[in-house]
Amino acid sequence: MAADAPDKPDAPDWPAGDDWPETERLADVALDERLARAGSPDVEHERAVAIYDLLQENRFSVPGHTPGPYRLVLSLQPQRLIFDIADDAGERLVMIGLALSPFRRVVRDYFRICESYYDAVRHAPVHRIEAIDMARRGVHDEAAELLMQRLEGKVRTDHATARRLFTLIAVLHWKGRTA
């Protein structure tokens, strides 16, 4: 029965395509205000684009809680990445803490490749920019898969949403290091 599909706990890719309920999405995304200090223009651009893209199209569901849409605040606490998830009215549904250690290598790799990319955009020939961008997308995809694994059983999302969320996690991590 189609109405029962959202309750399938063992379906990591549930649901696909047009079967995803319209309400199961993020309506608002914010970064912890304590870390709202402006970063470099490149980092701030990544943050703004990721939030805009995320709000335009995303798939996000919190199993066992009130159906969405949801509001998400991402923050860092010592050694933890925090997903503070509320309903559309702002009432907290759940706060999920994930250990940061599994993300350290991929965040470091992402920062390094982004620095190379931003430098190449300013100074390198097109073929070099394309090669670096391909590597950047590969690291980004790896990070999205890791995030989906770490959120398994807590949050359902698709790959594109996980990629955009990882961009925000990387921005938070960068700000957390320099704040």
Summary of the structure (lengths in Angstrom):
residues: 179
radius of gyration: 16.8
end to end distance: 50.4
largest distance: 56.3
contacts: 522
relative contact order: 0.18
helix: 54%
strand: 19%
